[in-house]
């Protein structure tokens, strides 16, 4: 195994547990002394349909471990997603149906495919945690529950805040950290990756591995990416996000607008470029960042086209336009897909919507009856079918 750990430390906030003395095992020591690849766990709960660049950070670290010769264990939380991670939530999450989760899981895998090595034999395991969690009987659940106290659960930041504010905490939410932790037992993880908000859940995994006689995993935490507004964490609900599935032109333009004070962090977390060789001029840095990230997800040609479009003043990238003046409102989305030429008929439009292949400004739409009352609801937005068909809706 490689002993150059620059890739390991890049963009990492914390690796725990920290050594207490010179004899303590560290992750670096385990990497050097192991005679077999380590198992690197990353769990993703498909609670939505789309992933943004903030979500890509631990996935990129998982790829770095793959490139160093280790086994990436990508856990699709198809069972845990039906509960929902309570971390950072001020109220209980809506419980998803099995069908919702299955559809979301496929879109997640499609979006992380450009990042991870899916092709080299033995370098990636994609596991669904329903494989073991759905089989837990009451006896095993009671054993899991007996490993933690209510006081320990209430020490979790989100639970503590809700308890103080007298917001309801449901018993099933206490199961979430235990189930995520049991995932580490099921796959025998050596390292678990996550954002800084996942420390509690990862630590539970260590405790459960110890309880079940396994060697406890290391936790590796990465920062939560600040969004394009330069203030709050990247989030679709805040509108400061850059989606992995967005059109290359859109992605390029958004990255060119990243605030100067965030550029180094974006380069560190979203690219592999040497940080000591970046351009001095902030505008040149923005251009380089936009080019590199678009190239990662869409290829060299798409990045070059987006760059040329931006340099020529085409601020909206290379997306063709369609005038909403040609549509009588109210109008159903399936009809709009037909008249824009994205689909050959309204019937095909309905099928594409049902299949989950239609997005509006990056948001997947699955309701075939979606209707827009007036053009203002659509103006300036990009309508997309599949990976390669786009139009921007203009007045």
N, C-alpha and C positions, 0 to 999 in steps of 0.2 A: 504494500500500500504506500501511496505517496506520503512523504514527510514534509512537503511544502504546504504549510497551513494558511497561507495568505487567503486562499479561497474560502477557508473555513471561517476566518474571523471577519471577512468583509460584510459590512452591514448588519452585524450581530450586536444586539444590546447586552445580552447576558447568556452565559452558559451556566447551568446549575446542575448539581450542587458545586459550590466553590470548594477547592481543596482546603483542608484545615491545617495540614502540615506537609512536609516534603514527601512523605510516604503515601499521601492520599492519591487515589486514582483520579486522573483528569481525562477529559475526552481525547485530548491529544495522545496521552499515554495509551488509552485503549485502542486508538487508531494505529499506533505504531506497533503495539504488541500483539494485536489480533492476528490469527492465522487464517481468518476467513472474513468475508465481507460483513460489515455491520448492516443491521436492518434499520432503515431510517423511515420513521413513520410521519406521515402528514395526513390528518383527517380533514375532510371538507364536507360540510352538511349542505346538500342541495336544497336550501330553503327558498331560493329564487332562481331566476333563469339566466342571469348574466354575471360575469366576473369583470372587475375593473383592475387597473394596474396595482392598486393596493393589495388585492388578493394574490397577485402574481408573485409577491416577494418571497413568501415561504416556498412556493412552487419552484422558483428559480434556485433557491438554496437546495431543494431536493434534487434538482438537476446537477448542481455542483457536486453533491455526494455521488450521484450516478457516475459522473465523469471521473471521480476519484476511485471508482471501482467498487462502490457499495450498492446495496439493494434498496431501491426506493419502494416503499410500501404505501401506496396511495389508498386511503380508506374513504370510500364513499359512504357517508353516514346516512344511508337510506332509512335506517331504523331511528337513529337519534334525531334526524331532521323532522320526524313526526312529533317530537317533543319540542325541539328548538332550544338552542343554547341560550340560557337566561343571562349570560354574561353581558353586562352593560345595558340591560333592558330594565326599564322602570315599571313594566307590567308584563303579564304573561303573554307569550307568543301565541299566535293562532296556530292550532294544530293542523298540519297538512294531511291530505289523503295519500294513500299509497300511490295512486296514479299521478298526483302532482309531483311527488318525489321522484318517481321513475322518469318522468319527462325531464325534470330539471337536471337529474343526474347525467343524462345523455348530453345535454347542452354543456354541462361543466366539462365533461371529458373532451368534447369537441374543442372547447376553448383553451384547454391546457395542453393540447396535443402539440402546438408549435414550441412549447417550452421543454417538455419531458422527452426522454428517449423511450419511445414505445417499441422500437424495432430490435434493439440488441437483446438477444436471449438472456434471461436471468437477471436483467437489470431493473425490471419493473414488475411489481405485483399490484394489480388493481383488485381490491377486496371490498365487499359490501358488508357493513357490520350487522345487517339482518341475518347473515350467515350464522352468527353465534348468539346475538342478543335475542332474536326471536325464539331461540330454543331454551332460554333460561327459565327454569321452573321456580316455583315459589321458594323452595328450599335454598336455591342458589341466590335468589334475589335477597332473601333474608340474610344470607352470609355477606353479601355486598353491603347491605345497609348496616350491618353490625360493625363494619370497619371504620365508621365515622359517627361523630356525635352531632347533635343539632347545633351545638355551639360552634363546632368547626365549620359547618355549612353556613351559619350566619356570619362567620368571619369573612366569607366571600363578599367582595365589594358590592356587587349588585344586590345580593340578598340583604346585606347590612343596611344599605340605603333604603330599600323598600320596607324593611322591618321598622326602621325609625320613622318613616313617613306613613306607616300603617297601611301601605299598599299590600294587597293580597299576595301571598306566596303559596303556591299550590304544592302539595306533597310530591306530585310527579316531577316537578322541577328539580327537587333534590336528587332525583335519580340520574339527571343528565351528567353531572361530573363523574359519577360512579360508572356509568355506561361508557363514557369516553375513556375513562381510566381502564375499564375492562378490555377495551379495544387493544390497549398496549399489551395486556396479558395474552389475548387471543393470538396476536401476531408476533409475540416475543420481541418487542421493539428494543433496540439498543439506544436509539435517540428519537426524541419526538420534537418536531418543529412546530412553531406557532408564533402568533403575534404576542406582544407584551401583555395583552389582556387574557392570554391563555395560561398564565403561570399556575394558577390554582388548579385548573383541570389537568395540566401535565403533571403537577405534583401528586395529584390523586392517583394518576397512573403509576407513579413510582411506588406509592404506598401499597397499591393493590398487587403490583408485581412482587414486592417483598412478602406480602401476605400469602401469595400463591407459590412462594419458593423460587421466584425468578430473580435474576440480577437486575436491580432497578435501572431504568433508562436514564440517560441524560436529557435535560430539557434545553432547547436552544430557542431563544426568543429574538424576534426581529421587530423593528419599530412599526408603528401604525403610520402609513403614508399620509402626509398633509395633502389636501386637495388643491386644485388649480386656483382656488381663491386665496391660497397662502395662509389660511387661518384655521380652518376646521379639518378634521380627518376626511379623507376621500370617501364620499358617500353618494349613492344615486339619489337619495332623498334630498340631499343638499344641492344637487346639481353641479357639484365641483369635481366630477369624476371623469375618467377616460376609460371607456369600455374596451375590453380585448377584442370584441367583435365589431367595433365601430369601423366605418369606412376609413381607409388609409388617409384620405385627404382630411377628414374630420380630426382624426387622431393627430396628424401632423400639425394642424393649426392649433389645436389645444396645447400640444407640447411646446410649441413656439411661444405660447403665452404664459408658461410657467414662471412665476416670480423669481427674480435674480437670486434671492436669498435661499431658495429651495433647490437651485440647480445642482449643487454638489451632492445633496442627498438623493436627488432623482438619479444622477449618474451612478452613485454608489449602489443603490438598491435595484435599479432597473436595467443596468448595463454591466458589461465586464471591462469597460475601458479603463485604463490606468488613470487614476485621479490626479496624478502629478503631471499629466501630459495634456490636460484640457486647455482649450483656448483661453486667453486672458479676457477677451471681449465677451461680455454677457450675451450679446446678440448672437455671436458665433457659437457660444455654448448652447443656446436655445436651439439653433439650427442643427447642430450636431446631435443633440439629444433627440430631437424630433426624427431625424433621419435614422438613427440607430434603433430606436424603439419600433418605428414603423417597419424597418427592415426585418427585425426579429419575427414579427407576426405576419408580415405580408410579402416579404422577399425584397430583393434589391431593386427590381424593376418598379414595383409599386412605390418604394421609398423615393426613387429618382423621379417618378411622375409626380408625386405629391410635392417634392421639392421644387420642381420646375413650375408647377401650378402656383405654388405660394410665391415664388420669385416674380412671376408674371403678373402678380396682383390678384390672382384668382383666390380670394380669401376663403372661399368655400371649398377649395380643393377641386377635384375633377369630377364631381357629381353632376350628372345632367339635370336640367330643371324641367319642371312641368307646371304649367299655369293652372291654378285652381279656378280660374274664370271659366274653364271648360267643364266644370262640374256644378250641377245644381244641388244645392243643399236644402234640407238635410240629406246626407249621402252615407250609404253603408261602405265600410272599408273594402269589402269584397268587390263592390262596384268600382271603387277608386283604383283598386289593383288592376282591374280590367282596362279602364280608360287611360291609365298611365302607360299601359303596355307591359307592365311587369308580369301580368298573367294574360293568357289568351282568352279567358272568359271569366265571368263572375263565378261560375261553378268551380273553375280552377282556383280562383282567389279564395273561395271558401275552404277548399281542400288544403291549400297552403297554410291558411290560418289554423285549421284543425291540427295540422301536422307540426305546428310550432315554428314554421319557417318564415314568419312575417314579423318585422320589427319596425317600430316608429321611434326615431331618434335613439336607437339602441334598446328600447324596451320591447320585449316580446309580447305580441298580442295573440291570444288564443280563443277569444270569443267571436264566433262567426257573425254575431249580430251587432258587433261594434259599429256605432253610427256617430257621425260628426254633424252637429247642428249647424255650424257655420264655418267658413273658411279660416277664421282667426284661430281656430283650434289646431290648424295644420300648418299655417304659414311658417316657412323657414325650417321646417322639420324634414328629415331624411326618411323616406319610406324604402324599406329594404325587403327583398324576397331572396331567401337563400344567402349564399356568400358573395355573389357577384352581380346581383341586380339591384340598382339604386336609382332613385330620383329624389331631387329636392323639390319640395312643394312651395311654390312662390305665388304671389297674388296674380 
